[in-house]
Amino acid sequence: MLRVVLIKDLAITRGERRLFSGLDLTLAAGEAAVLVGRNGAGKTSLLRAVAGLLRPAEGTITFDGASGPMEADAARAEHLHLLGHQDGLKSSRTAWEELRFQTLWTGGTEESARAAAKRFDLLRLLDLEVRRLSAGQRRRLALARLAASPRALWLLDEPMAPLDAGQRAAFGEVMAEHLAGGGMILASVHDPLPIPTRSIAIGEIGQ
Ligand SMILES: Nc1ncnc2c1ncn2[C@@H]1O[C@H](COP(=O)(O)OP(=O)(O)OP(=O)(O)O)[C@@H](O)[C@H]1O
């Protein structure tokens, strides 16, 4: 089980532009941190770097388990879930086919997929093709997939954006349970999350 993510002296460059440098961040089991900053500051880029999809210009990102350092590729493959702006859902499958397939693929069970669908009020929508869902419904399906999969580190890129007030509250409860179970959350946000978090300013002077 992943217990700690350590980011040390990180710098990220896109094209010719240095987005930030000298970023240090430690995230331990049970903790949530939010990345805040203007549009284009580099919040998404940082999440992608933690997920291993973007190579930092400088610095290190390392992962520790209960018994010490973990190999980074294995830690990412087995313990991390990135939810980006694009929900990453296949549009021609039904909501249930997609939720079931992806939950099983990431180590969950049919029961956990069904429970997550209920949690995000998706039961009436499960027979619909993904392309027929609204933006908020698609996000709820992506969040159900997240909740149904046993992954310790949630990397969330503006997860609340298309959700209505009721669904934001429901997702807040799911996040709180994830943290209480030893999970970790690193999220890019423009609006606060409904859980206790630490704020990390991205792209400020000195970074
Ligand atoms: N492939 C790329 N090549 C060059 N520049 C890129 C590339 N991808 C992103 N960028 C630039 O990197 C910068 C940071 O983008 P990023 O998506 O990380 O910002 P962000 O803080 O998440 O912004 P927002 O709040 O708008 O979502 C932006 O200026 C963007 O144009």
Ligand as a Chemical Component Dictionary entry (heavy atoms), coordinates in Angstrom:
data_LIG
# 
_chem_comp.id                   LIG 
_chem_comp.type                 NON-POLYMER 
_chem_comp.pdbx_formal_charge   0 
_chem_comp.three_letter_code    LIG 
# 
loop_
_chem_comp_atom.comp_id 
_chem_comp_atom.atom_id 
_chem_comp_atom.alt_atom_id 
_chem_comp_atom.type_symbol 
_chem_comp_atom.charge 
_chem_comp_atom.model_Cartn_x 
_chem_comp_atom.model_Cartn_y 
_chem_comp_atom.model_Cartn_z 
_chem_comp_atom.pdbx_ordinal 
LIG N1  N1  N 0 2.324  20.172 -24.924 1  
LIG C1  C1  C 0 2.558  21.434 -24.545 2  
LIG N2  N2  N 0 3.511  22.192 -25.172 3  
LIG C2  C2  C 0 3.753  23.449 -24.779 4  
LIG N3  N3  N 0 3.092  24.068 -23.794 5  
LIG C3  C3  C 0 2.136  23.373 -23.163 6  
LIG C4  C4  C 0 1.818  22.038 -23.504 7  
LIG N4  N4  N 0 0.830  21.618 -22.691 8  
LIG C5  C5  C 0 0.547  22.655 -21.863 9  
LIG N5  N5  N 0 1.322  23.705 -22.155 10 
LIG C6  C6  C 0 1.318  25.011 -21.484 11 
LIG O1  O1  O 0 1.739  24.821 -20.145 12 
LIG C7  C7  C 0 1.090  25.790 -19.306 13 
LIG C8  C8  C 0 0.526  25.094 -18.090 14 
LIG O2  O2  O 0 -0.612 24.326 -18.457 15 
LIG P1  P1  P 0 -1.440 23.524 -17.357 16 
LIG O3  O3  O 0 -2.537 22.836 -18.085 17 
LIG O4  O4  O 0 -0.521 22.716 -16.527 18 
LIG O5  O5  O 0 -2.025 24.736 -16.465 19 
LIG P2  P2  P 0 -3.121 24.758 -15.308 20 
LIG O6  O6  O 0 -2.501 25.448 -14.123 21 
LIG O7  O7  O 0 -3.669 23.410 -15.075 22 
LIG O8  O8  O 0 -4.227 25.717 -15.933 23 
LIG P3  P3  P 0 -5.847 25.783 -15.824 24 
LIG O9  O9  O 0 -6.161 26.418 -14.491 25 
LIG O10 O10 O 0 -6.203 26.664 -16.971 26 
LIG O11 O11 O 0 -6.385 24.376 -15.974 27 
LIG C9  C9  C 0 0.063  26.516 -20.167 28 
LIG O12 O12 O 0 0.589  27.781 -20.525 29 
LIG C10 C10 C 0 -0.064 25.625 -21.388 30 
LIG O13 O13 O 0 -0.342 26.370 -22.554 31 
# 
loop_
_chem_comp_bond.comp_id 
_chem_comp_bond.atom_id_1 
_chem_comp_bond.atom_id_2 
_chem_comp_bond.value_order 
_chem_comp_bond.pdbx_ordinal 
LIG N1  C1  SING 1  
LIG C1  N2  SING 2  
LIG C1  C4  DOUB 3  
LIG N2  C2  DOUB 4  
LIG C2  N3  SING 5  
LIG N3  C3  DOUB 6  
LIG C3  C4  SING 7  
LIG C3  N5  SING 8  
LIG C4  N4  SING 9  
LIG N4  C5  DOUB 10 
LIG C5  N5  SING 11 
LIG N5  C6  SING 12 
LIG C6  O1  SING 13 
LIG C6  C10 SING 14 
LIG O1  C7  SING 15 
LIG C7  C8  SING 16 
LIG C7  C9  SING 17 
LIG C8  O2  SING 18 
LIG O2  P1  SING 19 
LIG P1  O3  DOUB 20 
LIG P1  O4  SING 21 
LIG P1  O5  SING 22 
LIG O5  P2  SING 23 
LIG P2  O6  DOUB 24 
LIG P2  O7  SING 25 
LIG P2  O8  SING 26 
LIG O8  P3  SING 27 
LIG P3  O9  DOUB 28 
LIG P3  O10 SING 29 
LIG P3  O11 SING 30 
LIG C9  O12 SING 31 
LIG C9  C10 SING 32 
LIG C10 O13 SING 33 
# 
